[in-house]
Amino acid sequence: MLLEYAAIALFIIVATAIGFIAIGLGNFFGPRSSTEIKAMPYESGMDPIGPGTRRLPVRFYLIAVLFILFDIEVVFFLPWAIVFRQLGWFGLVEMFIFIIILLVGYFYAWKKGALEWE
């Protein structure tokens, strides 16, 4: 029974070995000299102004999470569309309930100002 998993184990071992070999070759043959100029951040050929990192407002993360949430929920439309005729009225009603729940969440986020970008 374990013989069936031998190909998978071999594949994982070979992939891991290739990864380590590639990193090792890069470290072995790659350049090692680091200067202050090479360590500077680079932006479109201009000298950077201010720090390289900035704090982003929480609103950015909130909009990103809401986008991912609604985007992933929309993925559920494809399997439903494929088996739509087999589900009949039950599937149609269930999808309408799903869409209503999505719209309630969307309007709640909209009324709370989560989608406002300033």
MODELLER restraints for C-alpha pairs under 7 A, 6 or more apart:
rsr = mdl.restraints
at = mdl.atoms
rsr.add(forms.Gaussian(group=physical.xy_distance, feature=features.Distance(at['CA:41:A'], at['CA:48:A']), mean=6.79, stdev=0.5))
rsr.add(forms.Gaussian(group=physical.xy_distance, feature=features.Distance(at['CA:41:A'], at['CA:52:A']), mean=6.97, stdev=0.5))
rsr.add(forms.Gaussian(group=physical.xy_distance, feature=features.Distance(at['CA:42:A'], at['CA:48:A']), mean=6.84, stdev=0.5))
rsr.add(forms.Gaussian(group=physical.xy_distance, feature=features.Distance(at['CA:59:A'], at['CA:114:A']), mean=6.83, stdev=0.5))
rsr.add(forms.Gaussian(group=physical.xy_distance, feature=features.Distance(at['CA:62:A'], at['CA:114:A']), mean=6.87, stdev=0.5))
rsr.add(forms.Gaussian(group=physical.xy_distance, feature=features.Distance(at['CA:63:A'], at['CA:114:A']), mean=6.73, stdev=0.5))
rsr.add(forms.Gaussian(group=physical.xy_distance, feature=features.Distance(at['CA:63:A'], at['CA:115:A']), mean=6.23, stdev=0.5))
rsr.add(forms.Gaussian(group=physical.xy_distance, feature=features.Distance(at['CA:84:A'], at['CA:91:A']), mean=6.68, stdev=0.5))
rsr.add(forms.Gaussian(group=physical.xy_distance, feature=features.Distance(at['CA:109:A'], at['CA:115:A']), mean=6.79, stdev=0.5))
